[in-house]
Amino acid sequence: MSTWAAERHAEELSTGAHALGIDLQGKQIEQLLGYLGLLIKWNKAYNLTAVRDPDEMVSRHLLDSLSVLPWLGDAEHWLDVGSGGGMPGIPMAIMFPHRAITTLDSNGKKTRFQTQVKLELGLANLHVVHSRVEQHVPPEPYGGIISRAFSSLADFAQLTRHLGDRQTRWLAMKGLHPADELVALPPDFILDEAQALAVPGCQGQRHLLILRRTAMIGNTGNNG
């Protein structure tokens, strides 16, 4: 990446984050751009994201990931399920170095990339898991579980129900408001909050759906 391109991306990132109400610190900008550089480099061989234009990645990946930060609450341990190229989990790990962030994906190439990002950026709080979500059994329930275009809301709830409890918040990042998917939610999940997100530089709608469990029925894990 040229110096000119890097400076342009830094300006777009800083300006966009400010529009989201987030003031990035110098180290955070450096790490986010370092992540972007690795994503651009590895994407050529590993097909990490369908977005090929580096100029689009700042808004569609970095700023989109940052847009959910105000709704993360104070949960200390988060799971990014179906993390793919590491979004939003890696930006979350950069922004909250004192929280434990786990990224999970069944694609070995993508988790190898995430592990390389962890090493190169020194993200000690990032834990990368190569596994199918059904087979992942954490030592305790996650405080928050987030997904970005992972699956339908019903599948998201069903596949991750064993990973949380009634204190857990499930956050689903979506495009259009998924009214049809909400109707199909399992009976022990409710919509706690829905937020329309305005992501600088992103065309089209973005929504965040926050779910909670109302009971422990059907839990196959070790917490209910």
N, C-alpha and C positions, 0 to 999 in steps of 0.2 A: 504494500500500500504506500502511495506517495505521501510525502510530508503534507502537501496541499490537501489531499483527500483526508488524511488523519485530522488535520486542523478543522476541516469542514465538518467531519463527523463529530468531533469534540464540541463544536459550537452548536450543532443540531441537537446533540444529546443534552447539553447543559440547558439550552433554551427550552427544549421540549419538557425536560424534567421540571424546570421552574414553572412552566404552564400547568403542570400536574400538581403543583404545590410542594415539590421536592427540591431542596437545595443540595446538590451533590457536592461532596468534599473532593479535594484533589485526588486522594488515593482511590476513591470510588470511581471517579471518571477514568483514571488510569486503568483500573482493573476491568471496568466495563468495556473500554476500548480494546484492552488486551484480549478479553473474551471475544469481542467482535472480530479482531484480527485472526484469532485461531479458528473461529467459525468460518470465515471467508476462506482460509487456507485449506481446512479439512473438508469443507463442503464439496470441493472439486472432485475428491476421490471417494468420500463416504456418503454423499447424498443425504446430508443432515437436515436440509430444509429445501423446500421448493422455491424459496426466494433466492434468486441468483444474483441480483443486482446489489452490490454492497451498499449503495446509496439508499436502498429501501430497507435494509436490515436495521438501521438505527430506529426507525419508527415502528416497523412491523415486528421486531423482536425485542429490542432493548426497551423502548418506551412503552410498548404494549405490556411487557413484563412489569415495569415499574408502576404502571397505572393501577395495579391492585394493592399496592403497599398500604394505602390508608385503611384497608379493610382486613388486614392481617391480625389485628388485635395484639394481644400480648402472649399468644401461645409460643412456647419455647422450642417445640420440636415439630417441624413440618415435613410432610411427604409430598413431593411433586411426582405424581403417578403418570406413566406414559410420557416421560420427560423429553424424549427425543434428543434434540440438540442441546437440551439443558434449560429449556424455558418453561416456566419462569424461575425454576429452582436455583440456577446459578446466579442470576441477578439478585435473587433474594439472599443468597449466601453472601454475596458481596456487600449488600446494603445492611445486613444484620449479622456481623461477624461473631456476635455472642449468642446467636441462636443456632440450634442444630438443624441443618437442612439435609434431608435425604432425597435423592433423585433415583427413580426406579424406571427401568426400561428393559424389555425383553430382547432388544436388538443389541448384540454384542459390539458392533461397530460404534453405535451411538454411546454406549457406556464406556468404551475405550476412549472415545473422544472426551467425554466428561471427566474421566480420570486424568487425562492429560491436562485439561484445563485446571483441575484441582491442584495438580503438581506445579504447573507453570505459574499460576497466580497465587499459590500458597494459601489455598482456602481450607484451613484446618477444620472448619466447621461443616464442610461438605462431605457427605457420605454417599458414595455411588453404589447402587445395587443393580446387578444384572440378574433379573428374574422376571418371571410372569407374576402379575399382581396376585393371582390366586395362591401362589406358593410362598409369598412373602409373609413371614411371621415375625413382627417386631417384638422386642422384650416387653414393651408396654404400649398402650394406645397412643397414637399421635394426637397432638393438640389441634392440628389442622392438616387437612388433606386437600391438595389443589390439583386441578388438571386444566390443560389448555388444549382444546380440540381433541381430547382423548377418546371420547365415546359419547353416546347418548346419556342423558341424566340418569335414566333408569339403570343402564349398565354401569355407569360410574358408581352409583350407590350400591348396587348389588355386588360388584367386584371388590369394593373396598370396605364393605360393612364390617369385616372382621378386623380392620385396622384401626377402628376408632371406638368411641363410646359416647355417652350422652353429653359429655363436655366438648367433644370434637366438633369442629366446624368444617364442613365440606364446601370448597369454593370451586365453581365451574366457570371457566372463562369461555364465553360463547360469542358468536357474531350476532345474528338476529336473535331477538328475544324468543326462546324456545317454548312457546305456550303449549304446543302439542306434546313436548317431552315432559313438561311439568305434570300433565294429566296422567302420565304413565309412571310416575314415581312410586316406589314401593310404599306400602301403607305406613311403615314406621319412619318414613322420612317426610319432613315438611320443608317448605320454602320459608326461610327465615327473613331473607332480604333479597331484593333485586335492584341492581344499580346499572344505569346506562353509563358507559365510560366514553369520555372524549379523549382519544389518543392523538396527540399532535402528529400530523403527517399521514395518518391512516385514513383511507377511504372506507366507507361502509360503516355499519353499526358494530358496536362492541358492547357486550353486556357481561356482568358478573352476577352469578346466582349463588347465594349462600344458603346451604342446607344444614339441617340438624336432624338428629334422630330423636324420636319421642319415646322409644322403647327399645329393648334389647332382643326383640323376637328375631328368630332366624339367624342369630349370630353364631358363626362356626368357629370363632377365634377363642382367645384365652381370657376374654374380659367380659363375659356376660353369660 
